[in-house]
Amino acid sequence: MTGLLQKDISILRSEFYYALILLLVTCFVRNDFLYAFCIVYMSALPIAALGYDERSKWHKLADMLPFTAEQLVGSKYLLGFLCTGGTTCLLTACQIGRASFDNLSVMLLTACTALILQSIELPLMFWIGAEKGRLLYLLLMICSSSVLFSLKSISPLLKLHSAYLLPAVALTAIAANLISIKISGALYRHTK
């Protein structure tokens, strides 16, 4: 699995450089939209990796290698978890470093929502392909961003229920990804 992750990271090297620059700029700017954008952008990197794999016909080579479908699919999910988690941790550290704690719950909700989006989108990508699935992912991002920013307008209500909301969304993200991994593995085996 580490070999598959190294392959994806080396393919996405230029995207990681751009993301690192964006993250460094975001650490010094206080903007909720930029925080959310960074987290969602990083959660979309497995989709970019799938696009590169599809264009280079990686699945034909992968069939000859000693990887199972679960490992091939799981590496994309793991890449998404690492990118989303790493970005959220870095932005949280920047917030704590500036002694600003008002946006932490919004960032954690955004990370959980990004992981829920990943659990919806990756099975579709394995089923219909990365190029067609990107448009669908864009629509999902726009809809979820609209919902998240409309929730910000009712932030006093969220603060009252944040003790229940964040754990519920986190558990939903975990359950959705566990189910999604099984579905993606079955779709990967079926479509190749």
C-alpha positions in Angstrom: 0.0 0.0 0.0 2.9 2.4 0.7 4.1 1.8 -2.8 0.8 2.9 -4.2 0.8 6.0 -2.0 4.3 6.8 -3.2 3.2 6.5 -6.8 0.2 8.8 -6.2 2.3 11.4 -4.3 5.0 11.4 -7.0 2.3 11.9 -9.7 0.7 14.7 -7.7 4.0 16.5 -6.9 3.2 19.7 -8.7 -0.3 19.8 -7.1 1.3 19.4 -3.7 3.6 22.4 -4.4 0.7 24.6 -5.3 -1.3 23.4 -2.3 1.6 24.1 0.0 1.9 27.7 -1.3 -1.9 28.1 -0.9 -1.7 26.6 2.7 1.1 29.0 3.6 -0.8 32.0 2.4 -4.0 30.8 4.1 -2.1 30.4 7.4 -1.5 34.2 7.4 -4.9 35.3 6.2 -8.0 35.1 8.3 -10.7 33.9 5.8 -13.2 31.1 6.4 -13.7 30.6 2.6 -9.9 30.0 2.1 -9.8 27.5 5.0 -12.7 25.6 3.5 -11.3 25.8 0.0 -7.9 24.4 1.1 -9.5 21.5 2.9 -11.8 20.6 0.0 -9.1 21.1 -2.6 -6.8 18.7 -0.8 -9.6 16.2 -0.4 -10.0 16.2 -4.2 -6.4 15.1 -4.9 -7.4 11.4 -5.0 -9.6 12.4 -7.9 -6.7 14.0 -9.7 -4.7 10.8 -9.1 -7.5 8.7 -10.6 -7.5 11.0 -13.6 -3.8 10.5 -14.1 -4.2 6.8 -13.7 -7.0 6.7 -16.2 -5.1 8.6 -18.8 -1.9 6.5 -18.4 -3.9 3.2 -18.5 -2.6 2.4 -15.0 -5.2 -0.3 -14.4 -3.7 -2.5 -17.2 -0.3 -2.4 -15.4 -1.9 -2.8 -12.0 -3.6 -6.0 -13.1 -0.1 -7.5 -13.7 1.2 -6.4 -10.2 0.5 -8.2 -7.0 -2.1 -5.8 -5.7 -5.6 -6.7 -4.7 -8.6 -4.5 -5.7 -9.0 -3.5 -2.0 -5.4 -2.2 -1.9 -5.8 -0.3 -5.2 -9.0 1.3 -4.0 -7.9 1.7 -0.4 -4.8 3.7 -1.5 -7.0 6.4 -3.0 -9.1 6.6 0.2 -5.9 6.7 2.3 -4.5 9.5 0.1 -7.7 11.5 0.7 -7.6 10.9 4.5 -4.0 12.0 4.7 -4.5 15.1 2.5 -7.7 16.2 4.3 -6.3 15.4 7.8 -2.9 17.0 7.2 -4.5 20.1 5.8 -6.9 20.4 8.7 -4.2 19.8 11.2 -1.9 22.5 9.6 -4.7 25.0 9.5 -5.8 24.2 13.1 -2.2 24.7 14.2 -2.1 28.1 12.5 -5.3 29.1 14.2 -4.0 28.0 17.6 -0.8 29.8 16.9 -2.7 33.0 16.4 -4.9 32.3 19.5 -8.0 32.3 17.3 -10.4 29.5 18.2 -13.6 30.7 16.6 -13.2 28.9 13.3 -12.0 25.5 14.6 -15.5 23.9 14.6 -16.1 25.2 11.0 -12.8 23.7 9.8 -13.6 20.4 11.4 -17.1 20.3 10.0 -15.6 21.2 6.6 -13.1 18.3 6.9 -15.8 15.9 7.8 -18.0 17.1 4.9 -15.0 16.7 2.5 -14.6 13.1 3.7 -18.3 12.5 3.1 -18.0 14.0 -0.4 -15.1 11.6 -0.9 -17.2 8.7 0.1 -19.8 9.7 -2.4 -17.5 10.6 -5.3 -14.9 7.9 -5.3 -17.3 5.0 -6.0 -18.7 7.0 -8.9 -15.2 7.6 -10.2 -14.4 3.9 -10.2 -17.7 3.2 -11.9 -18.0 5.9 -14.6 -14.4 7.1 -14.8 -12.4 10.0 -13.6 -13.0 12.4 -16.4 -16.8 12.1 -16.3 -16.8 12.0 -12.5 -15.0 15.4 -12.1 -18.1 17.3 -13.3 -20.2 15.4 -10.7 -17.6 16.2 -8.0 -17.8 19.9 -8.9 -21.5 19.9 -8.5 -21.2 18.2 -5.2 -18.6 20.7 -4.0 -20.8 23.6 -4.9 -23.9 22.2 -3.2 -22.0 21.3 0.0 -20.2 24.6 0.1 -23.5 26.4 -0.2 -24.9 24.4 2.7 -21.8 24.9 4.9 -21.8 28.7 4.3 -25.5 28.9 4.9 -24.9 27.1 8.2 -22.5 29.9 9.2 -25.3 32.3 9.2 -27.0 30.3 11.9 -23.7 29.9 13.8 -25.2 30.9 17.2 -27.5 27.8 16.8 -24.5 25.7 15.8 -22.6 26.8 18.9 -25.5 25.5 21.0 -25.5 22.2 19.3 -21.8 21.8 18.4 -21.3 19.3 21.1 -23.6 17.0 19.2 -23.2 18.2 15.6 -19.5 17.7 15.2 -19.4 14.1 16.6 -22.5 13.2 14.5 -20.9 14.5 11.3 -17.6 12.8 12.1 -19.3 9.4 12.7 -21.3 9.9 9.5 -18.0 10.5 7.6 -16.4 7.4 9.1 -19.4 5.2 8.4 -19.8 6.6 4.9 -16.2 5.9 4.0 -16.3 2.4 5.4 -19.3 1.6 3.2 -17.8 3.5 0.3 -14.6 1.5 0.3 -16.5 -1.8 0.0 -18.7 -0.4 -2.8 -15.6 1.0 -4.6 -13.8 -2.4 -4.3 -16.7 -4.2 -5.9 -17.1 -1.6 -8.6 -13.3 -1.7 -9.4 -13.4 -5.5 -9.7 -16.5 -5.3 -11.9 -15.4 -2.6 -14.3 -11.9 -3.7 -15.1 
